[in-house]
Amino acid sequence: PPEAIATTASPASPASPASNASPASNDGLEIGRSVEGRPIELLRRGDPDGERVLLLATIHGNEAAGTPLLRRLADELRAAPERARGRLVLLVPVANPDGLAAGRRTNARGVDLNRNFPADNFDPSRRHGAAPLSEPESRALLELLRRERPVRVVSLHQPLAQIDWDGPGEALARRVAARCGLPARRIGSRPGSLGSFVGVDLGVPILTVELRRSDDRLDRDALWDRYGDALLATLD
C-alpha cells in the first residue's frame, strides 16, 4: 500500500532535498540535484487534497521522448484541472538531467538510476551502484515517494513499444494500452528497478510505458496526439 513507501528507505542513504523543496522555475519545485548539480524538477497539477499519482520520464537519459510528453500533460492539466478527477498529479519530466544532457542512459557517474533503488532484488555492481540509493537522483525520487505516497506510479521509457507493469498494475496497463495501440506485456522485474521496488516490494501499481524509438522525432504536440489519451487514462 502507499503507506509502505513512507517507512521504506535505506538507513545508510541521506535524504534528498525533497522534504525542503525549493523553486526550480516559475512553474515547478526542485526536489533534488544531479551529480553535476542540475535541478530535478517537480510539477504539481490538480487537487492538492486528492490521491497522488506520480509520472516521471527520462530516468534513462537517452530515452527522452517522455519529457516533452509530460510537459504537455502539465499544460493540459493547468488549462483543464478537472481532468485530474480528484487527483494530485506529480510530474517529474527529467529524472536524470545529467544523462539527458549527455545523451547517455546512465547518470554522470555511470550508474543506471533505474537499477539503484532499494528493491529486494538489488544487485550491486559498478553499473547499478555499490549500494541502493548511492546516487543523488535516486535518493531524490525515493524522498518524493516517501513524502507524497502515490497510489500509482508511471515511468516513461523507450524503445520497446509496450506497456509493462509491476505489482497489481495489470488492469491499468491494459486500459492504458487500449488508448495508444501498444500491447500490454510483462517484461519482468529488473534488479534494483523502480518497478521492482514500488510494484513488487511495496505492492503499489506501477507502469513502465515503453514508447517507440521513433518517437524521438516527434514534437510534443505530435506525442500528445499519439499518447495523450493513454496518459489521461493513468489518472482514472
Secondary structure, DSSP 8 states (H G I E B T S, - for coil): -HHHHTT---TTS---GGGG-EESSSS-EEEEE-TTS-EEEEEEEE-TTSEEEEEEE-SSTT--THHHHHHHHHHHHHH-GGGGTTEEEEEES-S-HHHHHHT-SS-TTS--GGG-S--TT---BTTTBSSTT-SHHHHHHHHHHHHH--SEEEEEE-SEEEEEEESS-HHHHHHHHHHHT--B------TT-HHIIIIIIS---EEEEEEEGGGGGS-HHHHHHHHHHHHHHTT-
